[in-house]
Amino acid sequence: MITTFTGPMHSSKSETMIKYYNKIYNKDSILVFKPKVDTRDEGIIRSKGSSKYIDAICIKELEEIVNYVNEDITNIFIDEIQFMKGSVKTLLKLSIMDDIDIYCAGLNMTSEQEPFGLMPQILAISDKIINTYSSCNVCGRKAIYTYYDGNKESEVLVGDEGYMSLCRRCLRRILIRNGDNRLSKE
Ligand SMILES: [Zn+2]
């Protein structure tokens, strides 16, 4: 089974995934991965605002996962999966042919409101999708959008500085105020 936790920044995606990790008694049955591109907390997964963390193997492509799998492994956790490269077929094979439960956490959209990297394909192969919400930084409603308040060069800028969570209404208001037509163009 493939379970995916997805939402904007600051929506406790990793924290929600860690809860599932903590429920599994035999930790030797688990492999934990994160992409190499994420330089925050290299090699560990940490839930924000908490001292809890779990060790993770840093990889660049999903194909690398199979090098670590042995017959004792029944659970695989992957954090920040939107940054991962490679083919999601690797996960399908591990899920269907090897009967491994896979848990993925990743950002739904970039701060330009584009589906983020591999996420559309991850969501397509997921048995179960758990949407996580953050709180709109402006009005306090449920937020599913990440917005970047400033200048940046590419979507893979990693880190939290300058990013805010917004609800639909506040995103619309800010886009109009800034004359930003990213969602108005054909
Ligand atoms: Zn709002």
Residues whose N, C-alpha, C, O or C-beta is under 5 A from the ligand:
A	BS01	ZN	C136 V138 C139 G140 R141 C167 C170
